[in-house]
Amino acid sequence: MSEKPETESAQERTTLSREVGAQAARKLKARRNSTQGVWFGLGMMGLVGWSVVVPTLLGAALGIWLDNRHPGTYSWTLMLLVIGLVVGCLNAWHWVDKQGKAMREEQEEHDE
């Protein structure tokens, strides 16, 4: 009869270790799938915002300079402002797409 309590104890330990392992796996999965936090989101918005604003302002500044030096029927300021905006949006789209791919690859590596 002395063997029976030892067997039950081993079974209890095995069950307990499985439960602890399952809880740890759930925690790790939740951490991977959770958002990065408020500061990460604000940083991302700031980076994307500046990547659009800088080319737009540079285009507008160059357009104002050209309008003052070479006036004509078309507004250099408006044309270069729009071109700067398009370049900035393409730049932001490229950067966000690159970050998204990196995040998906990292998640796929953790899932394996």
Backbone as JSON, one array per atom type, in Angstrom:
{
  "sequence": "MSEKPETESAQERTTLSREVGAQAARKLKARRNSTQGVWFGLGMMGLVGWSVVVPTLLGAALGIWLDNRHPGTYSWTLMLLVIGLVVGCLNAWHWVDKQGKAMREEQEEHDE",
  "N": [[0.8, -1.19, 0.0], [2.09, 1.14, 0.31], [3.07, 1.97, -2.11], [0.99, 3.06, -3.6], [0.24, 5.73, -2.66], [2.54, 7.1, -3.53], [2.34, 6.83, -6.31], [-0.02, 8.22, -6.82], [0.81, 10.73, -6.03], [2.8, 11.25, -7.95], [1.21, 11.31, -10.22], [-0.39, 13.5, -9.61], [1.55, 15.5, -9.62], [2.29, 15.41, -12.31], [-0.09, 16.18, -13.55], [-0.38, 18.72, -12.45], [1.93, 19.96, -13.48], [1.31, 19.96, -16.2], [-0.89, 21.67, -16.23], [0.28, 24.06, -15.33], [2.1, 24.47, -17.39], [0.3, 24.83, -19.54], [-0.97, 27.2, -18.73], [1.19, 28.96, -18.77], [1.79, 28.91, -21.49], [-0.56, 30.06, -22.52], [-0.33, 32.63, -21.41], [2.01, 33.58, -22.66], [1.16, 33.58, -25.33], [-0.9, 35.46, -25.19], [0.58, 37.75, -24.55], [2.1, 38.04, -26.88], [0.1, 38.57, -28.76], [-1.0, 40.88, -27.85], [-1.42, 44.46, -27.88], [1.22, 46.84, -28.49], [1.29, 48.92, -26.75], [0.53, 52.21, -25.42], [2.53, 54.18, -25.78], [4.02, 53.11, -27.88], [2.15, 53.21, -29.95], [1.72, 56.01, -30.11], [4.28, 56.82, -30.81], [4.5, 55.59, -33.3], [2.48, 56.93, -34.71], [3.57, 59.49, -34.67], [5.93, 59.14, -36.14], [4.94, 58.34, -38.64], [3.42, 60.59, -39.2], [5.38, 62.67, -39.34], [6.82, 61.71, -41.5], [5.15, 62.29, -43.56], [4.63, 65.03, -43.3], [7.13, 66.4, -43.52], [8.16, 66.09, -46.3], [6.0, 67.39, -47.54], [6.08, 70.03, -46.52], [8.64, 70.76, -47.39], [8.26, 70.68, -50.15], [6.35, 72.73, -50.41], [7.86, 74.94, -49.51], [9.92, 75.03, -51.43], [8.32, 75.52, -53.63], [7.27, 78.09, -53.02], [9.63, 79.56, -53.12], [10.31, 79.2, -55.84], [8.07, 80.41, -57.04], [8.46, 83.06, -56.28], [10.85, 83.64, -57.61], [10.45, 82.86, -60.31], [7.79, 83.77, -61.54], [4.66, 82.68, -62.91], [1.98, 81.35, -64.97], [1.1, 79.11, -63.7], [0.93, 77.81, -60.38], [3.74, 77.2, -58.63], [3.99, 76.61, -55.97], [1.59, 75.32, -55.19], [1.67, 73.05, -56.87], [4.09, 71.75, -56.1], [3.58, 71.39, -53.43], [1.51, 69.49, -53.48], [2.87, 67.42, -54.79], [4.86, 66.92, -52.87], [3.21, 66.05, -50.79], [2.18, 63.66, -51.88], [4.56, 62.2, -52.2], [5.31, 62.02, -49.5], [3.15, 60.54, -48.44], [3.45, 58.13, -49.86], [5.94, 57.38, -48.84], [5.31, 57.03, -46.11], [3.42, 54.96, -46.34], [5.03, 52.94, -47.39], [6.84, 52.54, -45.23], [5.1, 51.76, -43.11], [4.05, 49.43, -44.22], [6.36, 47.88, -44.39], [7.0, 47.61, -41.64], [4.72, 46.23, -40.81], [4.99, 43.79, -42.2], [7.32, 42.85, -40.96], [6.39, 42.5, -38.34], [4.44, 40.51, -38.75], [6.06, 38.39, -39.65], [7.6, 37.97, -37.36], [5.62, 37.14, -35.59], [4.83, 34.78, -36.83], [7.15, 33.27, -36.51], [7.16, 32.93, -33.76], [4.87, 31.42, -33.44], [5.54, 28.99, -34.42]],
  "CA": [[0.0, 0.0, 0.0], [2.94, 2.32, 0.34], [3.33, 2.4, -3.48], [-0.16, 3.77, -4.12], [0.35, 7.18, -2.45], [3.6, 7.64, -4.37], [1.82, 6.88, -7.67], [-0.96, 9.33, -6.87], [1.6, 11.95, -5.94], [3.43, 11.44, -9.25], [0.14, 11.7, -11.15], [-0.78, 14.87, -9.27], [2.61, 16.37, -10.1], [2.21, 15.45, -13.77], [-1.27, 16.99, -13.87], [-0.06, 20.09, -12.08], [2.91, 20.5, -14.43], [0.59, 20.22, -17.46], [-1.71, 22.88, -16.04], [1.19, 25.2, -15.28], [2.6, 24.65, -18.77], [-0.78, 25.39, -20.36], [-1.15, 28.59, -18.31], [2.35, 29.72, -19.28], [1.62, 29.04, -22.95], [-1.62, 31.05, -22.74], [0.21, 33.95, -21.08], [2.93, 33.98, -23.73], [0.36, 33.86, -26.52], [-1.59, 36.73, -24.95], [1.57, 38.83, -24.65], [2.46, 38.21, -28.29], [-1.02, 39.1, -29.52], [-1.46, 42.15, -27.3], [-0.86, 45.65, -28.52], [2.52, 47.23, -27.96], [1.11, 49.92, -25.72], [0.17, 53.55, -25.83], [3.7, 54.9, -26.26], [4.37, 52.58, -29.2], [1.18, 53.77, -30.9], [2.0, 57.43, -30.29], [5.53, 56.92, -31.57], [4.21, 55.21, -34.68], [1.74, 58.04, -35.33], [4.51, 60.59, -34.86], [6.84, 58.8, -37.23], [4.17, 58.39, -39.89], [3.05, 61.99, -39.43], [6.53, 63.43, -39.8], [7.24, 61.25, -42.83], [4.26, 62.96, -44.53], [4.72, 66.48, -43.15], [8.42, 66.95, -43.98], [8.19, 66.3, -47.75], [4.98, 68.37, -47.92], [6.6, 71.37, -46.22], [9.77, 71.03, -48.3], [7.68, 70.99, -51.46], [5.74, 74.06, -50.34], [8.93, 75.93, -49.41], [10.54, 75.12, -52.75], [7.34, 76.16, -54.51], [7.25, 79.53, -52.72], [10.88, 80.12, -53.64], [10.2, 79.24, -57.31], [7.06, 81.42, -57.4], [9.07, 84.38, -56.12], [11.92, 83.8, -58.61], [9.95, 82.65, -61.68], [6.32, 83.78, -61.56], [4.07, 82.2, -64.16], [0.53, 81.14, -64.91], [0.83, 78.01, -62.78], [1.5, 77.99, -59.05], [4.73, 76.2, -58.23], [3.74, 76.26, -54.57], [0.53, 74.32, -55.13], [2.13, 71.81, -57.52], [5.11, 71.08, -55.29], [2.94, 70.97, -52.18], [0.81, 68.24, -53.77], [3.9, 66.4, -55.06], [5.44, 66.58, -51.56], [2.22, 65.26, -50.05], [2.14, 62.32, -52.47], [5.82, 61.53, -51.84], [5.23, 61.72, -48.07], [2.19, 59.44, -48.24], [4.09, 56.9, -50.34], [6.98, 57.06, -47.87], [4.64, 56.5, -44.91], [2.83, 53.67, -46.7], [6.14, 51.98, -47.5], [7.37, 52.26, -43.9], [4.1, 51.0, -42.35], [3.99, 48.1, -44.83], [7.59, 47.18, -43.98], [6.85, 47.26, -40.23], [3.69, 45.21, -40.74], [5.58, 42.52, -42.63], [8.24, 42.41, -39.92], [5.59, 42.02, -37.21], [3.83, 39.24, -39.13], [7.12, 37.37, -39.66], [7.96, 37.69, -35.96], [4.54, 36.36, -34.99], [4.88, 33.43, -37.41], [8.27, 32.57, -35.89], [6.76, 32.55, -32.39], [3.82, 30.41, -33.51], [6.11, 27.67, -34.79]],
  "C": [[0.85, 1.26, 0.0], [3.23, 2.83, -1.08], [2.2, 3.25, -4.02], [-0.08, 5.28, -3.86], [1.44, 7.81, -3.31], [3.12, 7.78, -5.81], [0.85, 8.04, -7.81], [-0.21, 10.66, -6.83], [2.27, 12.26, -7.28], [2.4, 11.89, -10.28], [-0.29, 13.14, -10.89], [0.27, 15.86, -9.78], [2.57, 16.51, -11.62], [1.04, 16.34, -14.21], [-0.98, 18.47, -13.59], [0.93, 20.71, -13.07], [2.26, 20.78, -15.78], [-0.23, 21.5, -17.36], [-0.84, 24.13, -16.02], [1.74, 25.49, -16.67], [1.55, 25.27, -19.67], [-1.01, 26.86, -20.01], [-0.02, 29.46, -18.84], [2.22, 29.94, -20.78], [0.55, 30.07, -23.28], [-1.12, 32.47, -22.47], [1.13, 34.45, -22.19], [2.18, 34.34, -25.01], [-0.37, 35.19, -26.38], [-0.63, 37.91, -25.06], [1.95, 39.1, -26.09], [1.35, 38.9, -29.07], [-1.51, 40.44, -28.99], [-0.83, 43.31, -28.06], [0.42, 46.05, -27.81], [2.4, 48.27, -26.86], [0.87, 51.29, -26.3], [1.37, 54.29, -26.43], [4.14, 54.41, -27.63], [3.45, 53.17, -30.26], [1.42, 55.25, -31.17], [3.29, 57.63, -31.09], [5.32, 56.6, -33.03], [3.47, 56.34, -35.4], [2.67, 59.21, -35.6], [5.43, 60.35, -36.02], [6.13, 58.89, -38.58], [3.8, 59.83, -40.22], [4.2, 62.81, -39.96], [6.99, 62.98, -41.18], [6.33, 61.81, -43.93], [4.48, 64.46, -44.5], [6.01, 67.05, -43.76], [8.46, 67.11, -45.5], [7.16, 67.34, -48.22], [5.49, 69.79, -47.69], [7.79, 71.73, -47.11], [9.27, 71.39, -49.7], [7.05, 72.38, -51.48], [6.81, 75.15, -50.29], [9.63, 76.12, -50.76], [9.61, 75.81, -53.74], [7.25, 77.66, -54.27], [8.49, 80.2, -53.29], [10.81, 80.25, -55.16], [9.17, 80.27, -57.76], [7.63, 82.83, -57.28], [10.12, 84.64, -57.2], [11.4, 83.75, -60.04], [8.42, 82.62, -61.68], [5.79, 83.34, -62.93], [2.58, 82.01, -63.99], [0.16, 80.03, -63.94], [1.54, 78.26, -61.44], [2.46, 76.85, -58.73], [4.44, 75.71, -56.81], [2.7, 75.14, -54.49], [0.98, 72.99, -55.74], [3.11, 71.05, -56.64], [4.57, 70.66, -53.93], [2.24, 69.63, -52.38], [1.81, 67.12, -54.05], [4.55, 65.96, -53.75], [4.5, 65.74, -50.73], [2.17, 63.83, -50.58], [3.4, 61.54, -52.1], [5.79, 61.13, -50.36], [4.29, 60.56, -47.78], [2.77, 58.11, -48.72], [5.17, 56.43, -49.38], [6.37, 56.43, -46.62], [4.06, 55.12, -45.19], [3.91, 52.6, -46.79], [6.65, 51.57, -46.13], [6.39, 51.41, -43.08], [3.99, 49.58, -42.9], [5.2, 47.27, -44.41], [7.49, 46.73, -42.52], [5.8, 46.16, -40.05], [4.2, 43.83, -41.14], [6.52, 41.97, -41.57], [7.48, 41.86, -38.71], [4.94, 40.68, -37.52], [4.86, 38.11, -39.14], [7.51, 36.99, -38.25], [6.89, 36.84, -35.3], [4.55, 34.94, -35.53], [6.02, 32.62, -36.8], [7.9, 32.1, -34.48], [5.7, 31.45, -32.4], [4.37, 29.02, -33.8], [6.68, 26.94, -33.63]]
}
